[in-house]
Amino acid sequence: MNPAEIAHGPFFIGVAINILLYGIMITQMYLYYSTYKRDHVWVRFFVAFLFLADTVNTLFDFVYIYQSLVNHFGDSQWLATANWVFATDPFMTGFISGSVQLFFAWRIYVLTKNRLVVSAVVLLSVASFLGSVGTTVGTLMTPAFVQFQKFEVIVIIWLACAACADVIIATALVLHLRSHKSGIPATDDVIDRVIRLTMQTGLVTSLWATVNLVLYLTISSGLHLLFNVPLAKLYTNSLMSSLNARGGWNRVLSSDQVCDPKYSFGIW
């Protein structure tokens, strides 16, 4: 297998998926800012901040794939190693995913006041971010793609902690939502929809990170990059889908004249 196939084939496909998800993110941003003008200022700034981070991450991916396909086309020695642009991806992914997880940790605290669950999410999120930083450092210190398994412990910490945090977040929110069913059909139907969305978004990010980790540990060809590159966009899109779905839930509640303040912003 030549150097281009080892890493750059999966990376190229990952970038293509990344761009698709970035386009969805742009659409979600437009919907959010045109619909939820009364959200807390800090939430609106947080969304803009995540979009900026997503954009920077996408630009770095473009720069690296351009270097590989144009500037160093056919250069086997260059294609066999990672550079600093490539190394930014784990850090950016960990930073974005950690930010999203901390946001959901805040929501869990607001909704449940369960300090134990919130502490677990925060600790796992921070550990995951530190693991992503360690992965970036490991990539810079061991740039050969075929030697990436040398820092597998750090990668395990990064992705395993991220997956565990996602599972805890989804579980905590689902349990909270189930406990708030009121017996009113319209309200319970909306809560069921929120539960399904919460489970789907949490499951996608958790499974994606898990598959990424398993491929990294079992296949040295770089196939895991196909899953690693788009991971950050899955987190930002999961957050935006939760934010944007509120309008549909609230319209259903209002149309049935059962809208209770606790079911507007707080249920998700």
N, C-alpha and C positions, 0 to 999 in steps of 0.2 A: 504494500500500500504506500503510495507516494505521500509526501508531506501535505500536499493540498487536500488529499482525501482524509487524512488523519483528523484535522481540526477545521479546516476552512469550508469544507462541504457542509457539515452540520451547522457551523457558525453562519454560513450564508442563508441556509433555510431558516435558522433561528431569527436572523435579521428580517427576513421576509415576513415571518409571523409577527415579529415585533412591530413592523411598520403597519401591518393590518390592525393590530391592537391599538397602535398610536392614533390611527385614523378614527377608531371607535372612541378613543379617549377625547379627541377633539370634539366629536359630536356630543359626547356627554358633557363636556365643559360648556358648550354652547347652550345646551338644554338647562344646565344648572344655573348659569348666570342670567339666563332670560326668564327663569321661572321662580327661583328662590332668592329674591332680592331682599327678603326680610330675615334671612339667616343671620346668626351672630357674625359680626365683622371678622372675628378671628377664624371662624370656620371658612369663610369666603377667602381669606388670605391663605389659609392652610391649603385649600384646594388649588389656588394659584401657585403656591409654592411647590406642591406635588407635580403640577403640570410642568413647571419650569425644570424640576429635577428630571422628569420623564423626557423632556426635550433634550436636555444635556446628555442624558444617557443614550438617546437615539442618535444624536450627532456623533458621539464617540464611536458608536457601532459603525456608523457610515464611514467615518474617517479610517477606521481599521480595515474595513472590507475594501475600501478604495485603495489603501496602501497595499493590500494583499493581491487584488485583482489587476491593478494598474501599475503602481510604482514599482512593485517587486514581482511582477508576473514572471513565472518561470524560475525564480530564485529559490532553489530548494533549501538552501541554508537558512535564508530569512524566514521562509514559510514553516520551518520546523520549530521555530521559537516564538514566544509571545513577547510583545513590547509593552511599554507603559500604558499605551492607549487601550490595549486589550485588558490589561490588569485593572483598569478602572471599573470594569463591569461588575465584578463581585462586590466592590465597595458601594457602587451606586445602587445595585439591587438590594443589598442589605440595608442601606440607608432608607430607600423608599419603602421597602416592606416593613422595616422597623417603625417608620413614621405612621404607616397605616395601622399597624398593630397597636401602637400606643394610642392612636385616636380611638380605636374600638375599646381599648382598656379604659379610657376615660368614659366612654358611653356605658360600659358595664358598671363602672363605679356610680355614675349618675343614676342608673336604673336600679341597681341592686344593693349598693353600698357594701358589697362583699369584698372586704379588703384582701382576703386570702386569695380569691380568684384573680383579682386585679394584680396583686403582687406577683403571682405566678406568671401571668401574661407579661408583665413588665420585665421580670427577670429573664424569661425565655427570649423576649424581644431584644433585650440588651445583649444577652449572650449570643444570639444569632447575628446581631450587628457586629459584635467584636469578632465573631468567626468570619464574617465577610471581610472585615479589615485584615484579619490574619491570612485569609485566602489571597487577597491582593498582594500582601507582603510576600507570601510564599510564591506567588506567580512571578514577582520581580526577582526573587532570589533563585528560583528554579524555573527559568523560562522555557525549557524544552517541553513540548507538549507530552511527549512519551514518558516524562518523569513527574507528571502532575500528581501521581499517587503518593509521592513522597510526603506531601502535606495533607494526607487524607483525613487525619484526625481533626484538623481545623475545619475542613469542609463538612465533616460529619456534624460538628458542633453547629456550624452555620445553618445547614439545611434541616437537620433533625429538630433543632430548637424552633426554627421557623414553622415547621409542620406541626409541632406540638402546640405552639402558641395559637395557630389557626384553629386547631381542634378544640382547644379550651374556649376560645372566643365564641365559636359557633355553638358549642354545647351550653355555655352560660347564657347566651342570648336566647336560645331555643327554650331552655328551661324557664327563663323569666317570662317569655311570651306565653308559654303554655299556662303558666300560673295566673295570667291576666285574662283568660277567657271569661266572658261575662254571661254567657247563655243567650245573648242577643245574636241572632243569626248573621246579620250584616257585619257586626263587629268581629265575631268569631271567624267569619270568612276572610276578613282582612288580615287578622292575626295569623291564620293558616297560610295566607300568601306570604306574609313576612317570614314565617318560619321556613317555608320552602326556599325563599330567596336566600335567607341566612345560611341554610344548610348547603345550598348549591354553591354559593360563592366561597364559603369556608372549605368545602370539599374540593373544589377546583384548585385553589392555591395549595392546600395541604397535599393533595395527590400529585400535583405538578412538581412540587419541591421534593416529594418522596421519590418519584420516578427519576428526577434529575440526579438525586443522590445514589440511587441503585445503579443507574447506568454509569455514573462516575466510578463507583467501586468495582463494577464487574466488567466493564469494557474500556480498554485503554485507547480506543480509536478516536475519542473526542465526541462520540455520539451524544453525550450528555449536554453538549453546548446547544443542541437544538432545543432543549428544554430550559437551559439556564438563561439564554439571552432574553426570551420574552417574559421571564418570571416577574420582573418589576411591573410590567404593564398589566399583568393579571391582578396584582394587588391594587393598583390605582383604579382599574376598571371595576373591581369588586366594590371598592369604596364608593365610586361615583354611581354605580347602579343602585346601591342602597340609598344614597342621597336623592337620586332622581325618581326613585319609585314611590316616594312619599306622596307625590301629587295624585297619583292614581288611587292610593289607599284613602287619602283624605276625601277625594271626590265621592268614592263609594260610601264612606261614612256619612258625609254631608247629605247625599241624596236620600239616605234612609233616615235622616234626622236623628241619628244616634251619636253624633260626634261629641265625644268627651275630650277635653284638653289633654288628658293623659295618653290618648291614642293618636295624637298628631305627630309631634316630634319625638316623643319618648319611646314609642313602641319598638323602634328599630335600634 
